[in-house]
Structure formats: structure tokens, C-alpha cells
Amino acid sequence: MVKKKEVKEIKDQGTLEIARKAITKKYGEGVISYLGDHEDLKIDAVSTGCLALDAALGVGGFARGRLYEVYGPNSSGKSTLALSVCMQALKRDMNVAYVDAEHSLDPKLVRNMGTVIGVNPDSIDLVQAFTGDENLEIAEILMKSGEVDVLVVDSVSALLPKGMAEGEISDNYIGLLARLMSKACLKLTPIANRTNTLLIFINQIRHNIGKWGDDRTPTGGEALSFYATGRIKVEGGESKKSRIIDSEGLVSGHTSEFQVVKNKLAAPWRTAGIELIYGVGYNFSGEIINLGVDFGLIEQAGAWFKYNEDKYQGKDSLTAAFIDNQDMYAELQSKVKSVLGLSNE
């Protein structure tokens, strides 16, 4: 004889199954499922080009289907980081869209960065609408197409709210950008997940008057920081110590320092750095050499370097050797990736 409790459980289970079918019929396949149907997350990440940062992020770069915020002081290398991700995406034959809300993207720099990696960036979809509402609506349309793999918005601070565009400069616009970003995050985050689009927001910082300690804070309110899977703080160029001086005594670049402030896919607060050469992009060979020395793959004694029984006087001499011998460079890169736990694909 079936007990009353067992009858109730069977009845509830049947009712719940009917509810699941109704939900699937109304909202589509995949909206509701059992947790047991899902395997552990297999993250497809797009490399940043900086191996140390890829390792710090824990998944080998920026994860597709997720939202990331890149912020920091002016001229620290925020756009360069986003563009480096775009170049790596193009290397994998992905489609890239770049929302240039600041109207300041330098095509020459983008092409130079593409030349270093060996890709043609002319296929990037460049969006330069007037208001922030228009830029974000275009971004939404591109993402909904399901054909865009990486989309960058540069920058949050330049997303001009429609109300501000139609008003006077002297009018009060408190909270307009924050409300715009709150709505944008609500709409774009689930779209990015469903279309597997990597969405990157570049953000500026402002000083928070009356705050103790570090009073610098990103613009656009709090919504972006909550929705973001990862937040990367970029610094460099402000201090003389970070600047790179060439043989003529001129500043040719600076060291970009990255701090993973938030990370939902691995441990946060990890750091990384790479040399940024103005007008060219990241110094990838320099990073490989530095990591090779740190990991004991390259022996250094004063100004002399030794790799594979060959000796080189000065870092420039070793860099030139790697440029001339791409097989040797690829070999060292593979060894460095293995130490960092990164895939060699």
C-alpha cells in the first residue's frame, strides 16, 4: 500500500514536470534544466597577448560570453590592452567590433599592432555613433546577430546620454550615465552569454571628493563593476620609473602594470606587466625574454644572456636573435607557457 507521503511526492513530481514542459514551450529550449545535465565550465578564452596577464586571469585570457571592465588613468594602456585582445581574436579568425565612443581610435596604431602579430585589422567593424544610446543599441544589434565574437566599448565615460545630447551644457545631468550603464548591463550581459560574445568596456577614472585613501573611482556608477566577470586595473606611464628610454634618451614607451581587481573565474588580486612601445603596441619578445630569465630558461650573467648554449651580449642582441630565428622564439614561448600553465594551442 502506498503511503500518503509517497503519493504526495509522486503528485508533486508530476506537477513539477508539467511546469518544466510549460516553461520550455513558452520560453524556449535550455531555459530550465537540471544542474546534473551541466558539466564543469569549459571556458573558451581569448588571449590578451600578455602571457603573464593570461596566467593571472586563470583561464588564459578574457572569457567569451562574459563582460570585462578595463580601467585606469589616462594614457596607461587601456585601449592598447583591448586592441591586443582584438588582434588575438583576429588571429583565430574571429569577428571583432569596436565601438569608438571617444572618436579617437588611431588606425595607424591598430595596423601596426596587426603587423606585429601577423593579422589584418581592416575587417574590424568600427562604430562611431554620436550618443551613448545609439552606440549601445548598435552594439546590441551586432551581438544579437550571433556573428560578433569580441566587442569593445571605448569608453564608458564617452557614452553621451541622449538627455545630455539634447540639452544645454549648463543643465544638470547627475546620474544620467549611471542609469544608462545600468540599463546597458541589464540588456547586454545575457545577450553576451547567449551569443558567446566577449564584451569589454574600457573605463576612465575620476577623483571621489572626500574619500579617504585612494579616491580614484571609475565612471558610470556601480552597475558595471557588479556585472563584470573580471575587472582589470591598468597603470603605467605616470611615474618616471615605468618609462622606457631609448638609445637617444627619448621616452619610447612605458611598462603597463595590470592588477586583476575582480575575477569570477579564478583568484583575484594577481598582477602582471608588459612593456608598451608607443605607436607599436606590446613588446612580446621582451616579455618572453624576461619570463625566460625569471623561470631559469635563459641564463643571465650581467649583460650576457645564454640560451641553448649560445651566448648573447645585451638584451637587444638576444631580441634580435629571436626575431631572426622564429623557431627558437616559438620554442621559448612554448616553454614559458608550460611553466605558466597556459595552453600551447
C-alpha positions as CSV (number, residue, x, y, z in Angstrom):
1,M,0.0,0.0,0.0
2,V,1.4,3.4,-1.0
3,K,1.7,5.8,1.9
4,K,0.1,9.3,1.8
5,K,3.6,11.0,1.8
6,E,4.8,8.9,-1.2
7,V,1.6,9.8,-3.1
8,K,2.2,13.5,-2.4
9,E,5.8,13.2,-3.6
10,I,4.7,11.5,-6.9
11,K,1.9,14.1,-7.4
12,D,4.3,17.0,-6.8
13,Q,6.9,15.5,-9.1
14,G,4.3,15.1,-11.9
15,T,3.1,18.7,-11.4
16,L,6.7,20.0,-11.5
17,E,7.4,18.1,-14.7
18,I,4.3,19.7,-16.3
19,A,5.6,23.1,-15.2
20,R,9.0,22.4,-16.7
21,K,7.4,21.4,-20.0
22,A,5.3,24.6,-20.0
23,I,8.3,26.8,-19.3
24,T,10.3,25.2,-22.1
25,K,7.4,25.6,-24.5
26,K,6.9,29.2,-23.6
27,Y,10.4,30.4,-23.2
28,G,12.4,28.1,-25.4
29,E,14.8,25.1,-25.0
30,G,17.6,25.4,-22.5
31,V,15.9,28.0,-20.2
32,I,15.4,25.4,-17.5
33,S,17.4,22.3,-16.9
34,Y,18.9,20.1,-14.2
35,L,22.2,21.0,-12.7
36,G,23.4,17.5,-13.3
37,D,23.0,18.0,-17.0
38,H,25.8,20.5,-17.0
39,E,29.5,19.6,-16.9
40,D,32.1,21.8,-15.3
41,L,32.6,25.1,-17.2
42,K,34.9,24.8,-20.2
43,I,35.9,28.4,-20.7
44,D,36.9,29.5,-24.2
45,A,39.2,32.5,-23.5
46,V,40.7,35.0,-25.9
47,S,44.4,35.7,-25.1
48,T,45.3,39.3,-24.1
49,G,48.7,38.9,-25.8
50,C,50.4,39.3,-22.5
51,L,51.3,35.8,-21.2
52,A,51.7,37.0,-17.6
53,L,48.2,38.5,-17.6
54,D,46.7,35.4,-19.3
55,A,48.1,33.4,-16.4
56,A,46.9,35.9,-13.8
57,L,43.3,35.7,-15.2
58,G,43.4,32.0,-14.6
59,V,41.7,30.9,-17.8
60,G,44.2,32.0,-20.4
61,G,42.7,35.4,-21.2
62,F,39.3,37.1,-21.3
63,A,36.5,34.5,-21.3
64,R,34.0,34.6,-24.1
65,G,30.3,35.1,-23.2
66,R,31.4,37.4,-20.3
67,L,31.7,41.1,-19.6
68,Y,35.0,42.7,-18.6
69,E,35.9,46.2,-17.4
70,V,39.4,47.7,-18.1
71,Y,40.0,50.9,-16.3
72,G,42.8,53.2,-15.1
73,P,44.5,56.6,-15.5
74,N,44.8,58.3,-18.9
75,S,47.5,57.0,-21.3
76,S,48.1,54.0,-19.1
77,G,47.4,51.5,-21.9
78,K,43.7,50.6,-21.5
79,S,42.8,50.8,-25.2
80,T,46.1,49.0,-26.1
81,L,45.0,46.1,-23.9
82,A,41.6,45.9,-25.5
83,L,43.1,46.2,-29.0
84,S,45.6,43.5,-28.2
85,V,42.7,41.2,-27.3
86,C,41.1,42.1,-30.7
87,M,44.3,41.2,-32.5
88,Q,44.5,37.9,-30.8
89,A,40.8,37.3,-31.8
90,L,41.6,38.1,-35.4
91,K,44.4,35.6,-35.2
92,R,41.8,33.0,-34.5
93,D,39.6,34.2,-37.5
94,M,37.0,35.7,-35.1
95,N,34.8,38.7,-35.9
96,V,35.6,41.9,-34.0
97,A,33.6,45.1,-33.4
98,Y,35.0,48.2,-31.8
99,V,32.7,51.0,-30.5
100,D,34.8,54.1,-30.6
101,A,32.7,56.4,-28.5
102,E,35.7,58.7,-27.9
103,H,36.2,59.1,-31.6
104,S,39.9,58.9,-31.1
105,L,41.0,55.4,-32.4
106,D,44.3,55.7,-34.4
107,P,44.0,53.4,-37.5
108,K,47.8,53.5,-37.9
109,L,48.4,52.1,-34.4
110,V,45.8,49.4,-35.0
111,R,47.5,48.4,-38.3
112,N,51.0,48.5,-36.6
113,M,49.7,46.2,-33.9
114,G,48.2,43.9,-36.5
115,T,51.5,43.8,-38.4
116,V,53.4,42.7,-35.3
117,I,51.0,39.7,-34.8
118,G,50.6,39.0,-38.4
119,V,46.9,39.9,-38.9
120,N,45.0,42.4,-41.0
121,P,42.7,44.5,-38.8
122,D,40.8,46.2,-41.7
123,S,37.9,43.7,-41.2
124,I,37.1,45.2,-37.7
125,D,33.6,46.8,-37.6
126,L,34.2,50.3,-36.3
127,V,31.2,52.1,-34.7
128,Q,31.3,55.8,-34.1
129,A,27.7,57.0,-33.4
130,F,27.0,60.3,-31.6
131,T,25.1,59.4,-28.4
132,G,25.8,56.7,-26.0
133,D,22.3,55.3,-26.5
134,E,23.0,54.9,-30.2
135,N,26.3,53.3,-29.6
136,L,24.9,50.8,-27.2
137,E,21.9,50.0,-29.4
138,I,24.2,49.3,-32.3
139,A,26.3,47.1,-30.0
140,E,23.2,45.2,-29.1
141,I,22.2,44.6,-32.7
142,L,25.7,43.4,-33.6
143,M,25.8,41.0,-30.7
144,K,22.3,39.6,-31.4
145,S,23.5,38.7,-34.9
146,G,25.5,36.0,-33.2
147,E,28.4,36.7,-35.6
148,V,30.4,39.0,-33.4
149,D,33.0,37.2,-31.2
150,V,34.6,40.2,-29.5
151,L,33.0,43.7,-28.9
152,V,34.8,46.6,-27.3
153,V,33.2,49.8,-26.0
154,D,35.8,52.6,-25.7
155,S,34.9,54.2,-23.3
156,V,32.1,54.3,-20.7
157,S,32.9,57.9,-19.9
158,A,32.3,58.9,-23.6
159,L,28.9,57.3,-23.8
160,L,26.9,60.6,-24.1
161,P,23.4,60.1,-22.7
162,K,20.6,61.2,-25.1
163,G,19.2,63.6,-22.5
164,M,22.6,65.3,-22.2
165,A,23.0,65.5,-26.0
166,E,19.6,67.2,-26.4
167,G,20.2,69.6,-23.5
168,E,22.4,72.5,-22.7
169,I,25.9,72.3,-21.3
170,S,24.8,74.3,-18.2
171,D,22.0,71.9,-17.4
172,N,22.2,69.4,-14.5
173,Y,22.8,65.8,-15.7
174,I,23.5,64.0,-12.4
175,G,23.1,60.2,-12.7
176,L,22.3,60.0,-16.4
177,L,25.4,58.0,-17.3
178,A,24.9,55.7,-14.4
179,R,21.3,55.0,-15.4
180,L,22.4,54.4,-19.0
181,M,25.1,51.9,-17.9
182,S,22.7,50.1,-15.5
183,K,20.2,49.5,-18.4
184,A,23.1,48.6,-20.7
185,C,24.4,45.9,-18.4
186,L,21.0,44.5,-17.8
187,K,20.4,44.0,-21.5
188,L,23.8,43.2,-22.9
189,T,25.1,40.7,-20.2
190,P,22.6,37.9,-21.1
191,I,23.0,38.6,-24.8
192,A,26.7,38.2,-24.5
193,N,26.2,34.9,-22.7
194,R,23.8,33.5,-25.2
195,T,25.8,34.6,-28.3
196,N,29.2,33.7,-26.6
197,T,30.4,37.3,-27.2
198,L,33.3,38.7,-25.2
199,L,32.2,42.2,-24.2
200,I,34.9,44.6,-23.0
201,F,34.1,48.0,-21.5
202,I,37.0,50.5,-21.2
203,N,36.5,53.0,-18.4
204,Q,38.1,56.2,-17.2
205,I,38.6,57.2,-13.6
206,R,37.7,60.3,-11.6
207,H,38.6,61.5,-8.1
208,N,35.9,60.9,-5.5
209,I,36.0,64.1,-3.4
210,G,36.0,63.5,0.3
211,K,37.1,59.8,0.2
212,W,40.0,58.6,2.3
213,G,42.9,56.7,0.8
214,D,42.8,56.1,-3.0
215,D,40.0,58.4,-4.0
216,R,40.1,57.4,-7.7
217,T,36.9,55.6,-8.9
218,P,35.7,54.5,-12.4
219,T,32.8,56.4,-14.0
220,G,29.3,55.2,-14.9
221,G,28.1,54.2,-11.4
222,E,28.3,50.8,-9.7
223,A,26.4,48.5,-12.2
224,L,29.4,47.7,-14.4
225,S,31.5,46.5,-11.5
226,F,28.8,44.2,-10.3
227,Y,28.0,42.6,-13.7
228,A,31.6,42.3,-14.8
229,T,33.2,38.8,-14.7
230,G,36.6,40.5,-14.4
231,R,37.9,44.0,-13.7
232,I,41.5,44.9,-14.7
233,K,43.2,48.0,-13.4
234,V,45.8,49.3,-15.8
235,E,48.6,51.7,-14.6
236,G,51.9,53.0,-16.1
237,G,53.5,56.0,-17.6
238,E,52.8,58.4,-14.8
239,S,55.9,57.5,-12.8
240,K,59.4,58.0,-14.3
241,K,60.3,54.5,-13.1
242,S,57.8,52.9,-15.5
243,R,59.0,54.9,-18.6
244,I,61.2,53.2,-21.3
245,I,64.1,55.4,-22.6
246,D,65.6,54.6,-26.0
247,S,69.2,55.0,-27.1
248,E,68.7,58.7,-27.9
249,G,67.4,59.4,-24.4
250,L,63.8,59.8,-25.5
251,V,60.7,58.2,-23.9
252,S,59.7,55.4,-26.3
253,G,57.1,53.7,-24.1
254,H,56.3,52.5,-20.6
255,T,55.7,49.4,-18.6
256,S,51.9,48.7,-18.3
257,E,51.1,47.2,-14.9
258,F,47.9,45.1,-14.6
259,Q,46.0,44.2,-11.5
260,V,43.1,41.8,-11.6
261,V,40.8,43.6,-9.1
262,K,37.9,41.2,-9.7
263,N,37.7,37.7,-11.1
264,K,34.8,35.3,-11.0
265,L,36.7,32.5,-12.8
266,A,39.9,32.4,-10.6
267,A,41.5,34.1,-7.7
268,P,41.6,37.9,-7.9
269,W,44.4,40.4,-7.0
270,R,47.0,38.9,-9.2
271,T,49.3,41.2,-11.1
272,A,51.2,41.2,-14.4
273,G,53.2,43.6,-16.5
274,I,54.5,44.1,-20.1
275,E,56.4,46.8,-22.0
276,L,54.2,49.1,-24.2
277,I,56.0,50.7,-27.1
278,Y,54.3,53.9,-28.4
279,G,52.9,53.5,-31.9
280,V,53.7,49.8,-32.0
281,G,52.0,48.0,-29.1
282,Y,53.3,45.4,-26.7
283,N,56.9,44.2,-26.7
284,F,56.1,40.5,-26.8
285,S,59.7,39.3,-27.3
286,G,60.8,41.4,-24.4
287,E,58.2,39.8,-22.2
288,I,59.2,36.3,-23.3
289,I,62.8,37.1,-22.5
290,N,62.0,38.5,-19.1
291,L,59.9,35.5,-18.2
292,G,62.5,33.1,-19.6
293,V,65.1,34.7,-17.2
294,D,62.7,34.6,-14.3
295,F,61.9,30.9,-14.9
296,G,65.6,29.9,-15.4
297,L,65.1,29.1,-19.1
298,I,67.6,31.8,-20.0
299,E,70.8,32.2,-18.0
300,Q,71.8,35.8,-17.3
301,A,75.2,36.9,-16.0
302,G,75.5,40.7,-16.0
303,A,74.9,41.9,-19.6
304,W,75.4,38.4,-21.0
305,F,72.5,36.0,-21.8
306,K,72.8,32.3,-22.6
307,Y,70.1,30.2,-24.3
308,N,70.6,26.8,-25.9
309,E,74.4,27.0,-25.4
310,D,74.5,30.3,-27.4
311,K,75.7,33.5,-25.7
312,Y,74.4,37.0,-26.5
313,Q,75.8,40.3,-25.2
314,G,73.0,42.6,-24.2
315,K,69.2,42.1,-24.3
316,D,69.0,43.8,-27.7
317,S,71.3,41.2,-29.2
318,L,69.1,38.4,-27.8
319,T,65.9,40.1,-29.0
320,A,67.4,40.4,-32.5
321,A,68.3,36.7,-32.4
322,F,64.7,35.7,-31.6
323,I,63.4,38.0,-34.4
324,D,65.8,36.3,-36.9
325,N,65.0,32.8,-35.6
326,Q,61.3,32.4,-35.2
327,D,61.6,28.7,-34.5
328,M,63.8,29.5,-31.5
329,Y,61.3,32.1,-30.3
330,A,58.4,29.7,-30.6
331,E,60.4,27.1,-28.6
332,L,61.0,29.5,-25.8
333,Q,57.4,30.7,-25.9
334,S,56.2,27.2,-25.6
335,K,58.4,26.5,-22.6
336,V,57.2,29.7,-20.9
337,K,53.6,28.8,-21.5
338,S,54.1,25.4,-20.0
339,V,55.6,26.9,-16.8
340,L,52.7,29.4,-16.6
341,G,50.2,26.6,-17.2
342,L,48.9,28.0,-20.4
343,S,47.8,26.1,-23.5
344,N,50.1,26.0,-26.5
345,E,47.3,25.9,-29.0
